[in-house]
Amino acid sequence: MSTSSRLSETNNGTADGTFSQNVRTESTSAKKFKVAEVIEATFAGVGRHVLDLVDGLLSENVDVHLIYSPIRMSDEFRESIQNFAERGATLFECPISSQVQLSDYAATRQLRRYLLENGPFDLIHGHSSKGGAIARLAARGMKTPVLYTPHAISTWNPRISRKGYLVYGTFERILAKWTNCIVAVSEEESDHCIKLGLPASKIKVVPNCINKLDLPTREEVREKYQLPLDKRVLGFVGRLEPQKGPEVMIEAFKRIASQFPDVVLAMIGGGELETSLRQQVREADLTDRVYFLGPQPGNWSMPGFDIFCMTSRYEAGGYPYVAQEAAYAGLPIVTTRFQCRELIVDEGENGFIVENDDDVSLAKGLETLLASPEKLAEFGRNSAAKFNEFSAETMVSRYMNLYQSLLKQN
């Protein structure tokens, strides 16, 4: 059936005096149901998850309202959502801070007003701790089923203080009362949520998965980032924040730098630790061998690397996007022992797994691969074979089944 569409834009005043963009494409085709996807972290893994989910929902002819915060939005997210608007999605900009602030009240009011004025919705789905909290607070009193995907619930952080664990744990238990379904991305995250006191009956598991990627050549990546073609590149992709352990990556590189003068380190990402990391590199006299490239699309960058390194102290478990992207690109992976890492890395087959914060073991894993071109190539082939286990289509199908089961219950 052919459809006709019209793209229109209006500016809407917000509760805090700012303006929000409301973009909608009208279509004559009947929609299966109407869902509001709410996201604050419009970048990195959470942003990627929502982009893949919305892309799949639109293909399933779902009426999607994507309510997003522009504050931390990546270029990839911004470009993708304009395509969604052309395909029939409704976009609404709602500034939400990543921190707990007084502006949260205005954001909640703004979102609630939008839901009431543009409803009724069949489902409301909040993503990450902050987006999930604002969505559930805004939906209070409505009879619409509400879902929440934490994407690594905050209490899972191994470095969280006892006070922080108690405070955030209490918030999560209170908000769970206003939640119909909590979606964990791994069995490990599900187990943690249950131990935290969230109702086991409300928890479902839907692992992250990615679409097949259209990757550039090695030369294209090296040229864009000005990485030398005659060097081997260790790649780090992630926020330069404590959770991702970027300082551990630099310490490991320091340990092998003199042994392998043909190796450089590419650090992709930005964050609060960048200044201290640059100082760490200067003190090690490695400024000509460590490239700080800022926030870049991780999937596009992978072909420019020879080895992918992941030093996270914790992840949501299951299938971290960046590790899937590395596997798809055929990269050996050296990673810390974050939750559920075996699903992507087979020890001694396509990578090595080391303990958190252990730069010595991380350096040994890198040394083993760099010293053996044969093993490096073998591990890369094994990583590429692992990707066949992942599929974004499967993830969307599971969400569709979950959405429809909630609709039947209500």
Helices and strands as residue ranges (DSSP letters): E 5-13, E 19-27, E 34-39, H 44-59, E 63-68, H 75-86, E 90-93, H 103-118, E 123-127, H 128-138, E 146-149, G 154-156, H 162-176, E 181-184, H 187-196, G 200-202, E 203-205, H 218-225, E 232-237, G 242-244, H 246-256, E 263-268, H 274-283, E 290-294, H 298-301, G 302-304, E 307-310, H 321-328, E 333-336, G 341-343, E 351-354, H 359-370, H 373-386, G 387-389, H 392-409
